[in-house]
Amino acid sequence: MSDVVLAPATRQLELLRAGEISVVELAEAHIRQIERLNPELNVFADFDAHRVRARARLHDAWRGQRARRPLFGLPVTVKSSIATRGLKCDIGSLLHEGEIPAHDAVVVARLRAAGALILGTTNCPEFLMAYETANLLHGRTRNPWDLERTPGGSSGGESAAIAAGLSAAGLGSDSGGSVRVPAHFTGICSLKPTPGRIPGRGHLPPCVGPFQILGAIGPMARTIKDVALLFRTLGGQDPNDPASPPIALREPNPDELRTNRIGFFEDDGLVPVTPETRAAVQAAAAALSDAGFRVEPFRPRTLEQLRQLWWKFFVQCGAMFYAPAIAGREHRLSPIFKEFLGFAEAVPPLTAQELLDAWAELDVLRSKTLAEMSKFPVLLCPVASVPAFRHGERTWTIEGQPVEYLDAWRHTQWFNALACPAAVVPVGRSPEGLPIGVQIVARPFQDEIALGVAAVVDAAFGYRPPPMSHSRP
């Protein structure tokens, strides 16, 4: 039973329902994995083994009443930017040190109601504004595939925990690739849903203004089947969230899925990707073709314009949002957040007219891109130009061309600007043995289509545990 922590969440639930393992036993297996690996990985913002054991005992005591709940007894984690009652949710910042929400975010309340056992909250970069997880409050989180590399950001603690078996599944959030890049870096699956399909109310900071379009809380797990389970269980309209739509869940069958023509592309024609990344996209395209899908080369023509608008909203507006909160306290900010502020300060501030024009342009571009996607309702493309990078690394040379930090993740940024659902599945490996994921994108509110196609890719490739995650003799 020592490697039960590496089993899919759905398998762990089967064991619990069959009575082959108790909630206490499953929790204890995760606690042992945490105590063994967390000193090296540093994934948690808040974890208390005694508290987890006490909650697990309560779950077992409630088994007769609550065992039919869809996530009953499943050990999960939550990114420390999603309000979780009784646990530290400090967004990786000294400015929020020790903050413990009195109330759950809507999605966390649903997680509890579904019977999940929350192990703790996971580390993230300060204020979520980086593709590397490090801060002055909790330190640096490491990638279980290579401790010298990052598990990504901003949901890096979450991805490392799931990849190494410290958690069965969990919740991250994504305004520029923050559940997708970490999944790609650590060899797991994730979904950035259409904003609002999983309620965002209770995210820290709130997903308001442009971040209502860019941002979403998304499930992360080791298989797409697990991700889909979380999506079905936690999704649904929040009547008090203006971005949460009244859309019923759908279960498209294989024949319906195959009516969606898939367009694939390996880069955007401007910034290169590694040869292994290109090969991963090609392998996924071949697997989908073998499964009966019509897969053709196709690349939307609006990608660079979308990236530029994402930059204005995420970087420039993001810095403007944070300015009042950090004024006079800049000396307490982590280097990684100061780096983000430097990106914003390198260009003139947005004027009111520029912001208004950008907002209008985004609507026009979204409409234009979605019209192009009417021929190819599903897109297959890279997650990033490179696999997991070394801590502090900020530029790479690919095919003789320099690739800068924010440019390397443009593949995710497009779909935040479009508010499209996008799933990530591990497919390939770098020469160093690092995971390489691919991204499956659908039109807004077609999350089930993205998940269904992603499941086909996952069945052909899928999760492999990092060597350090296996229990040692």
Residue, then its C-alpha position, 0 to 999 in steps of 0.5 A: m500500500s506504500d505507493v497508493v499515494l501515486a494511484p489516480a484519485t479515482r482508484q483511491l476512491e474505489l479503494l475507500r468505497a470498497g472498504e479496502i482502505s480506511v480514510v485514516e490509512l489513506a491519510e497516513a500514507h499521504i502524511r508519510q509521503i509528505e514527511r519524507l519528501n516535503p523537506e526537499l520539495n517545500v510544497f506547503a504553505d500550511f500543513d499539520a499532520h495532527r490536524v489531518r489525522a483528526r479530520a481523517r478519524l472524523h471521516d471514518a466515523w461519518r462513513g455510514q452517513r457520507a461515504r456516498r459523497p463523490l470525493f469522500g475521504l480523498p486527500v487533496t490540497v488547495k493553492s494558498s490563494i484560494a480561501t480555505r477556512g482555518l488554513k493559511c492563505d497568504i498568497g506567498s507574501l510577507l504582507h499577508e503573513g499568517e492570514i487565515p480566512a474565516h470562510d471558504a471560497v465557494v469551490v473549497a466549500r464544495l470540495r468539503a461538501a463532496g467529502a474531500l479531506i483537505l491536507g493543507t494549502t500549497n506554496c505560490p509566488e508572491f501575489l501569483m505573478a511569476y512562472e516560478t514558485a519562490n517567496l520570502l515567506h515560505g521559500r522556494t518550491r522544487n520540482p520532483w523531477d529535478l530539485e534544481r528546477t522549478p515546478g512552475g508558477s503560480s500553482g507550483g506548490e500544487s503541481a509538485a505535491i500532486a506529481a510526487g504523491l503528496s496529494a491525490a489532486g487539488l485546486g490551482s488558479d490560472s490567469g496566464g498559464s498558472v495551472r497549465v505551465p506547472a502541470h507541463f513542468t511536473g508531468i501531471c494534468s490540469l484544466k483552466p476552465t472557462p471563467g466561472r464554470i468553476p466559481g472563482r468567488g473567494h480567490l485571493p486576490p479577487c478575479v475582477g475587472p480584466f482578471q474576470i476574463l483572464g482568471a479561473i480556478g482550475p483542477m489539477a491531478r495525475t489523470i484527465k479522468d481525475v481532473a474531469l471528476l473534480f470539474r464535474t463535482l465542483g463546477g456549476q453556477d454560483p448565483n452570487d458570482p456575475a461571471s458564473p454562467p448557468i450552464a449544465l454539465r454535458e457528457p459528450n460521447p466518443d462519436e460526438l467528440r470526433t465531430n470536432r475537427i482538431g487544428f494543431f500547430e507546433d509554434d506561433g511562427l515567432v518564438p521557437v519551441t524545443p525539438e522535443t516539444r514539437a515532437a510531443v505535439q506531433a505525437a499527440a496529433a498522431a494519437l488523436s488521428d489514430a483514434g478517429f479524429r480529423v486532425e489538420p495543421f491550423r494556427p489562428r492568425t490573431l495569436e500575437q495580438l492576443r498576447q499583446l493584450w494579455w500583457k497589457f491586462f495581466v502585467q500592466c493592469g496587474a501592477m496597477f491593482y497591486a500598487p495601493a496595497i504595496a505602497g510604502r512596503e516595497h522593502r518587504l516584497s520578494p525579488i520575484f514580485k519586484e521582477f514582475l513590477g519591473f516588467a510593468e515599469a519598463v513601459p509607460p503607464l496605461t492611460a484611460q484611453e489606452l485601457l478603454d481601447a484595449w478592452a474594446e480590441l479584446d472583444v473584437l479579437r475574441s470574436k475574430t478568433l472564435a470565428e476562425m475556430s468554428k472550422f477547428p473547434v479544438l486546438l492542439c499546441p504546446v504549453a510552453s517553449v521549454p520544459a521546467f527551467r532551473h531556478g532563476e533562469r530567465t532566457w533560453t536559446i532555441e534553434g539559435q534564437p534567444v527566448e525571453y522569460l515571458d515569451a516562453w509561456r505565450h502559448t498559455q497566455w493566448f487562451n486566457a485572453l480568449a477565456c477558452p478552456a484549456a487542458v494539459v496532458p503529459v506526453g513527451r520527455s526532454p533529453e534530461g528526462l523532464p516532462i513535456g505536456v501538450q495543450i488541448v483547447a476548446r471554445p468557451f463553455q465547451d470545457e467537456i469537449a476539451l476534457g474529452v479530447a484530452a482523455v484520449v491523449d492521456a490514454a495514449f501517454g499519461y502520467r509517470p511518477p518522478p523517481m523520487s516519489h516511489s517509496r524507498p526500501 
